[in-house]
């Protein structure tokens, strides 16, 4: 009787394994469909997330702008992006802050 029970357990495990493999195959198939439908914009967003902008990068750019006589405009940008000083700016805003800083010129 114990051999029959073991065989039934093996059959049950094989059915469970087959169900799991089918689920994985479905997930892979639908995942490939999603990749084909994704736009280049989503790909570039992933690339941006892979290389976050550091505080040091932002500080370096803003320091150069400040040394070029744009200190008051640099302060305005920092305030615009949510801080009274650079360390208070949310790191998620560093990209926009750098983009705005690139637009600064001596007027």
N, C-alpha and C positions, 0 to 999 in steps of 0.2 A: 504494500500500500504506500509506503514512503517513496518508492520510485515513481509511482504515478503522480503523487503530489509534487515531486521535484519536476517532473516533466510538465505538469500544468503550470507551475511557477515559471519555468523557462518560456513556455508559450505566452504567458501573460507579460513577461518582461520583454519578449520580442515584439509583441503588439505595441507595448508602450514605446519601445525604441523606434518602431516604424512610425508611430504618431509623431514622435519628437523630430525625426528626420523630415517628415512631411512639413511640419511647422517651420523648420529651418529653411527648407527649400522654398516655401511660400514667402518667407521673410526676405530671402535673397532675391527672389524674383521681383517682389514689389519694391525692394530697395533699388534694384537696377532700373526699374521704371521711373522711380523718383529722380535718380541721377540723370537720366536722359531728359527729364522735364525741367531740371534746374537751370536757372539762368546764369550767365557769367557774373552778374552782380553778386549772387550768393557765393560764388567761388571767391571773389575778391574780398568779401566780408570775412570769409574763413581765413584768408591769408593775412588780413589785418589783425585778426584775433591771435594768430600765431606769433606775431612780433609786436607786442605792446610797446607804446612809446614810454620811455622812462622819464622820471622827474629830472634826471641829469641832462637829458637831451633838451627838454623844454627850458631848463634853467640856462643852458649854454646859449641857445638861440635868443632868449630874452635878455641875457646879459650883453650880448653883442648889440642888440637893438638899443639897450639902455646906454651903452658906451657911445653909440652913434648919436646921442642927444635925444632919444625918444623915451626917456624915463617916464614922463607923465602919460604917454600913450600906452606904454607897457603896463603901468598901474591900472589904467582904464580897462585894458584887456583882461587882466587878472580879475578885476571886480566883475566884469561882464560874464566871466566864466565861473563865478560863484565863490570867490575868496577875497580876503583883504590882503593876503600874501600868497605866494605860489604854492606853498605847502598845504594850504587850505583848499586848493582846487581839486575837484574829483578827478582821479586819473582817467576816467572815461571821457573827460573833456579835453585831454591833452592834444588830441589830434586837431580838434577845432581851434584850440588856442594857438597851436603852431601855424595853422593855415591863416588865421587872422594876423599873426605876427609877421608872416611873410609879406602881407599887404602893407605893412607900415613903411612909410618913407618920410624923409625929412621934408617938411613943407614950408 
